[in-house]
Amino acid sequence: MSRTKRITLGLTAGALALGAGLGVTGMASAAETPSPSATAQGTASTDGSTATDGGMRGGHKGGDRGQLAADLATKLGVDESKVTEALQAFRDANKPAEGTKPADGTKPDRTAMDAAMAKALAESLGVEESKVTAALEEIRTAGQAERAAELKTRLDQAVTGGKLTQAEADAVTKAVEAGVIGGGGH
């Protein structure tokens, strides 16, 4: 096998391994994601922890709903228990019907989901919708930055440990940023 093919296979295997690891983490936390529709299940979270235009779920460690409520309560100046109740009411109202599955290859309308959640929370909490939208975006941005830093740390450790070359690590970073594999940047 030629050296180029081996390098390509190595890069692909590294990218797939990291993507699978990130995907498993995303799927594990997606089970706790507020889902305004059946098509949103596991692909997008209106809790402020994914990229704006869809992509992998992440953010608060383990998709901790309580952390989202705490962060929103702090940013909005509202009691955390009220935020928790409002989030639960939104989730309950938008729970997918039993046995409903998204059509293959379709993605939810992320903007519509975010807008619906912001509107519902604003009404429930007596806060301006624009403030809720801004708070969700701040939480999402912070989560993206945290995930990018964690990925960089893991890739740096893999390079230092000899598991990846710097070129392979750079390729994985580029793939994540481009949205080719899950985890960030979009």
JODALIN-V324046 format. One record per residue. N is the residue number from 1. RES is the residue in one letter. SS is DSSP state (H for helix, E for strand, - for the rest). Layout:
n=N res=RES ss=SS
n=N res=RES ss=SS
//
This chain:
n=1 res=M ss=-
n=2 res=S ss=-
n=3 res=R ss=H
n=4 res=T ss=H
n=5 res=K ss=H
n=6 res=R ss=H
n=7 res=I ss=H
n=8 res=T ss=H
n=9 res=L ss=H
n=10 res=G ss=H
n=11 res=L ss=H
n=12 res=T ss=H
n=13 res=A ss=H
n=14 res=G ss=H
n=15 res=A ss=H
n=16 res=L ss=H
n=17 res=A ss=H
n=18 res=L ss=H
n=19 res=G ss=H
n=20 res=A ss=H
n=21 res=G ss=H
n=22 res=L ss=H
n=23 res=G ss=H
n=24 res=V ss=H
n=25 res=T ss=H
n=26 res=G ss=H
n=27 res=M ss=H
n=28 res=A ss=H
n=29 res=S ss=H
n=30 res=A ss=H
n=31 res=A ss=-
n=32 res=E ss=-
n=33 res=T ss=-
n=34 res=P ss=-
n=35 res=S ss=-
n=36 res=P ss=-
n=37 res=S ss=-
n=38 res=A ss=H
n=39 res=T ss=H
n=40 res=A ss=H
n=41 res=Q ss=-
n=42 res=G ss=-
n=43 res=T ss=-
n=44 res=A ss=-
n=45 res=S ss=-
n=46 res=T ss=-
n=47 res=D ss=-
n=48 res=G ss=-
n=49 res=S ss=-
n=50 res=T ss=-
n=51 res=A ss=-
n=52 res=T ss=-
n=53 res=D ss=-
n=54 res=G ss=-
n=55 res=G ss=-
n=56 res=M ss=-
n=57 res=R ss=-
n=58 res=G ss=-
n=59 res=G ss=-
n=60 res=H ss=-
n=61 res=K ss=H
n=62 res=G ss=H
n=63 res=G ss=H
n=64 res=D ss=-
n=65 res=R ss=H
n=66 res=G ss=H
n=67 res=Q ss=H
n=68 res=L ss=H
n=69 res=A ss=H
n=70 res=A ss=H
n=71 res=D ss=H
n=72 res=L ss=H
n=73 res=A ss=H
n=74 res=T ss=H
n=75 res=K ss=H
n=76 res=L ss=H
n=77 res=G ss=-
n=78 res=V ss=-
n=79 res=D ss=-
n=80 res=E ss=H
n=81 res=S ss=H
n=82 res=K ss=H
n=83 res=V ss=H
n=84 res=T ss=H
n=85 res=E ss=H
n=86 res=A ss=H
n=87 res=L ss=H
n=88 res=Q ss=H
n=89 res=A ss=H
n=90 res=F ss=H
n=91 res=R ss=H
n=92 res=D ss=H
n=93 res=A ss=H
n=94 res=N ss=-
n=95 res=K ss=-
n=96 res=P ss=-
n=97 res=A ss=-
n=98 res=E ss=-
n=99 res=G ss=-
n=100 res=T ss=-
n=101 res=K ss=-
n=102 res=P ss=-
n=103 res=A ss=-
n=104 res=D ss=-
n=105 res=G ss=-
n=106 res=T ss=-
n=107 res=K ss=-
n=108 res=P ss=-
n=109 res=D ss=-
n=110 res=R ss=H
n=111 res=T ss=H
n=112 res=A ss=H
n=113 res=M ss=H
n=114 res=D ss=H
n=115 res=A ss=H
n=116 res=A ss=H
n=117 res=M ss=H
n=118 res=A ss=H
n=119 res=K ss=H
n=120 res=A ss=H
n=121 res=L ss=H
n=122 res=A ss=H
n=123 res=E ss=H
n=124 res=S ss=H
n=125 res=L ss=H
n=126 res=G ss=-
n=127 res=V ss=-
n=128 res=E ss=-
n=129 res=E ss=H
n=130 res=S ss=H
n=131 res=K ss=H
n=132 res=V ss=H
n=133 res=T ss=H
n=134 res=A ss=H
n=135 res=A ss=H
n=136 res=L ss=H
n=137 res=E ss=H
n=138 res=E ss=H
n=139 res=I ss=H
n=140 res=R ss=H
n=141 res=T ss=H
n=142 res=A ss=H
n=143 res=G ss=H
n=144 res=Q ss=H
n=145 res=A ss=H
n=146 res=E ss=H
n=147 res=R ss=H
n=148 res=A ss=H
n=149 res=A ss=H
n=150 res=E ss=H
n=151 res=L ss=H
n=152 res=K ss=H
n=153 res=T ss=H
n=154 res=R ss=H
n=155 res=L ss=H
n=156 res=D ss=H
n=157 res=Q ss=H
n=158 res=A ss=H
n=159 res=V ss=H
n=160 res=T ss=H
n=161 res=G ss=-
n=162 res=G ss=-
n=163 res=K ss=-
n=164 res=L ss=-
n=165 res=T ss=-
n=166 res=Q ss=H
n=167 res=A ss=H
n=168 res=E ss=H
n=169 res=A ss=H
n=170 res=D ss=H
n=171 res=A ss=H
n=172 res=V ss=H
n=173 res=T ss=H
n=174 res=K ss=H
n=175 res=A ss=H
n=176 res=V ss=H
n=177 res=E ss=H
n=178 res=A ss=-
n=179 res=G ss=-
n=180 res=V ss=-
n=181 res=I ss=-
n=182 res=G ss=-
n=183 res=G ss=-
n=184 res=G ss=-
n=185 res=G ss=-
n=186 res=H ss=-
//
